[in-house]
Amino acid sequence: MPSAAADQHRFVELFGQVPWFATLPEDARAALAAGCRWRRIAGGEALFYEGEASDAVYLLVHGSLAAFHNGRDGQSRMIGQIMAGETVGELGVLVSRPRSATIRALRDSELVVLPAEHLEAMTASFPQAMLGLARLALRRRGELQAHDATPRTMALLAQSPGVDLRAVAESLARALGAFGSVRVLDHRVAGGAAGDYHAIEKDSRFVIYLADGDDAAWRDQCRRQADVLRFAVRAAEHVAACDEWAEAPDTLVTRQQHLLLVHDAKPRFGAARRWHSHCRNAVLHHLRDDADMARLARLLAGRSLALVLSGGGARGFAHIGVVRALREAGLEIDSVAGTSIGAVIGAAVAAEWSIEEMTERFRQVFYDQNPLSDYTLPLVSLVSGRKMSRLLQDTYGERDIEDLLLPYFCVSANLTRGDAMVHREGKLWQALRASAAIPGLVPPVFKDGEVFVDGGVVNNLPVDLMRQQHRGEVIAVDIGADYALRTTVDEYELPPAWRLWVESRTSRRRPTLREILLRAGMVNSGAQTIAARAQTSLLIQPKLADIGLLDWKSYYRAIDRGYQHALRQIGGPKDALTDETPVF
C-alpha cells in the first residue's frame, strides 16, 4: 500500500502533466496535492449525477469518462467524453452551482479527487490560479460540446466459433500502426492491476485487448478496459444472439459497439442484415482483405474520408466524374451519404463499383430509359413511379443497405413527422425510392403508416448527419449551388392553350410543371445547405448552369464537368493515410 507521502509525490507529478496545473508555482502544486485522494470506479459507474452539489474537481489518470445531459424529453444523451490527463467538474466548482451533467465511466477508471474546499483555499493563497481554472472550465465546456474524442483502447471479442481472432487483431494492429504505436494484450497478461494497464496505455497510441481464450475473467477484463467493443463474426456462419450485445443501461451502454463481419469469399446478400439484426446499435464493417482493415484503421484514428452527395436531378451525373477524380488522386473514400440522385449514385460508390460500371449502369437507367417518363392521371403525382421502382430494383437487386461494403446512409423526408428520415438499414432500392420521390412528380413512399418523399425537401446536403457519426475529413459535392429557375414572361395566370403552343415555338421561356415541382422540392432545405457547406473539409461545386434538373441527355457532359472541376480543385495526388497534416 503506497504511503501518503508517495501519493502526494505522485499527485504533484501528475499535476505537472496537466496544462493548468503545470503553470502553478511548485509550492502551489504541493499545497494542492496535500488535500487530494485517489478514487477508482468501474466501467458503467457514475462519478456524479446531474443536479448534485459540486464538491470536487477530478483529474482522470486512467480510463475514460462520458458526460450525459437530461433533455426536455427526459432522455439522457451523451454530450462528450473525457480522456486520461483531462479534468472534469471544474465549472460547477468555479461558479458554485450544481452539476450540469452526469459523468459516467466508460470503462474502469482511476481519478485524483480535488475537494472544492481545498481548491478554494489554495486559490485564495494563489489568486492567479483562479484565472487558469476559469480558462480550463471554458475549454472543457467547448471540448464536451465538440464530442470528438478518439478511442484509444478496444476489446476484440469473437462471437462465432470460426473467427481467427488473433489474425484479425494482428491485421488491425498492422493497419493502426500507420497512426502510432499499437499494443495487443491477450489472456497471458490477465490479472494485471489497473496501474499496469495505465502504464501500457500511456506508452501506446492504441491498445487492443484480445479476448481469444476461454478465460471468462479475462474476457470480462477486456470489456472493462475498452473504450469501444468490437465483435468479430464469420459472415457465413449461423447467426446466434449473444448476451454481450445487449448491455445493461446503467453499465456499458455508453460505449460504442462495432460488428466486424469477416468474409471468406465474395459477400453474400442478406448475411450482414441477419447478423446486424442481433446487434442493432453496432457500427457494421465488412472485412475481406487488407484494404478493408486499412479503412477500419482510418475510421478508428479519425483520419478517414467521408463523401456526401447532394440531390439535383440530372445534374447528379457530375457525381460520377467527381468520384473518378477522387480515386485518381488516390483518395480512399471510407463512408458515403447522399440525398435523391446523390443517394442513388452514392450507393454505387458504397458498393465499390468501378467508374466504368457506374457509367454504364446509370446510362441504361437514366439516358436510355428516363425513369420519369411513365405519366399517369395526376391524382397524386405526374408519373406512376412504377418505372423508377423497377429500374432501381434492377440496378441494385435485393441488396440491403447493410450489404454495402462502405458505411452508407441516405435521406428522405418524413411528411408524417415533419423531419428527415435517415436510412441505414433495410432494402436499398426501397430507401433510394423514398429518397428520390420528388413531391408532385413522383408518388410518395407509404410505409408503416408514414409518408416519405424526396430528402431534398429537408436536407439536400446531409453533411451535418455525416458529422454526427464521422470523425475525419468530409468532402461534399453540391450540384445545385448555381441552379436558378428563371422565366422570360411576366404573368399571374396561364394564357389560353393556343397561345402556349405558339409561344413554345418562340424564345419565350416558361418553366414546365416538372421543373417547378423538382425545384420546389429543394427550396425548403436551402438554409440547411448553406450551413452544410461551411462544415465541409472540401466543397466541390461543379459548374452546371447550362444543365437542367431533368436534362437526362446531358449525361456524359455532366460527368465530364464534374471530373474536370474536381481535378482542378483537388490539385494532384493525395495521401490521406500516412500524412498527419490535414488532407485539404
HELIX and SHEET records of a PDB file:
HELIX    1   1 ALA A    4  PHE A   15  1                                  12    
HELIX    2   2 PRO A   19  ALA A   22  1                                   4    
HELIX    3   3 GLU A   26  ALA A   33  1                                   8    
HELIX    4   4 GLU A   90  VAL A   95  1                                   6    
HELIX    5   5 ALA A  116  SER A  125  1                                  10    
HELIX    6   6 GLN A  128  ALA A  146  1                                  19    
HELIX    7   7 LEU A  165  LEU A  176  1                                  12    
HELIX    8   8 GLY A  177  PHE A  179  5                                   3    
HELIX    9   9 HIS A  187  VAL A  189  5                                   3    
HELIX   10  10 ALA A  194  LYS A  202  1                                   9    
HELIX   11  11 ALA A  216  GLN A  225  1                                  10    
HELIX   12  12 ASP A  243  TRP A  245  5                                   3    
HELIX   13  13 ALA A  271  HIS A  276  1                                   6    
HELIX   14  14 ASP A  290  ALA A  301  1                                  12    
HELIX   15  15 GLY A  313  PHE A  317  5                                   5    
HELIX   16  16 ALA A  318  GLU A  328  1                                  11    
HELIX   17  17 ILE A  341  ALA A  350  1                                  10    
HELIX   18  18 ILE A  355  PHE A  362  1                                   8    
HELIX   19  19 ARG A  363  ASP A  368  3                                   6    
HELIX   20  20 ARG A  386  TYR A  396  1                                  11    
HELIX   21  21 ILE A  401  ASP A  403  5                                   3    
HELIX   22  22 LEU A  428  SER A  435  1                                   8    
HELIX   23  23 GLY A  455  VAL A  457  5                                   3    
HELIX   24  24 VAL A  463  GLN A  469  1                                   7    
HELIX   25  25 ALA A  497  GLU A  503  1                                   7    
HELIX   26  26 LEU A  513  VAL A  523  1                                  11    
HELIX   27  27 GLY A  526  ALA A  534  1                                   9    
HELIX   28  28 TRP A  552  SER A  554  5                                   3    
HELIX   29  29 TYR A  555  ILE A  570  1                                  16    
SHEET    1   A 4 ARG A  37  ILE A  41  0                                        
SHEET    2   A 4 SER A 109  PRO A 115 -1                                        
SHEET    3   A 4 ALA A  56  HIS A  62 -1                                        
SHEET    4   A 4 THR A  87  VAL A  88 -1                                        
SHEET    1   B 4 ALA A  46  PHE A  48  0                                        
SHEET    2   B 4 THR A 102  ALA A 105 -1                                        
SHEET    3   B 4 SER A  64  ASN A  70 -1                                        
SHEET    4   B 4 SER A  76  MET A  83 -1                                        
SHEET    1   C 6 VAL A 182  LEU A 185  0                                        
SHEET    2   C 6 PHE A 206  ALA A 211  1                                        
SHEET    3   C 6 THR A 153  ALA A 158  1                                        
SHEET    4   C 6 VAL A 228  ARG A 234  1                                        
SHEET    5   C 6 GLN A 256  VAL A 262  1                                        
SHEET    6   C 6 VAL A 283  LEU A 287  1                                        
SHEET    1   D 6 ASP A 419  HIS A 423  0                                        
SHEET    2   D 6 TYR A 408  ASN A 414 -1                                        
SHEET    3   D 6 SER A 335  THR A 339  1                                        
SHEET    4   D 6 SER A 304  LEU A 309  1                                        
SHEET    5   D 6 GLY A 472  VAL A 477  1                                        
SHEET    6   D 6 LEU A 538  ILE A 540  1                                        
SHEET    1   E 4 ASP A 419  HIS A 423  0                                        
SHEET    2   E 4 TYR A 408  ASN A 414 -1                                        
SHEET    3   E 4 GLU A 450  ASP A 454 -1                                        
SHEET    4   E 4 VAL A 445  LYS A 447 -1                                        
END                                                                             
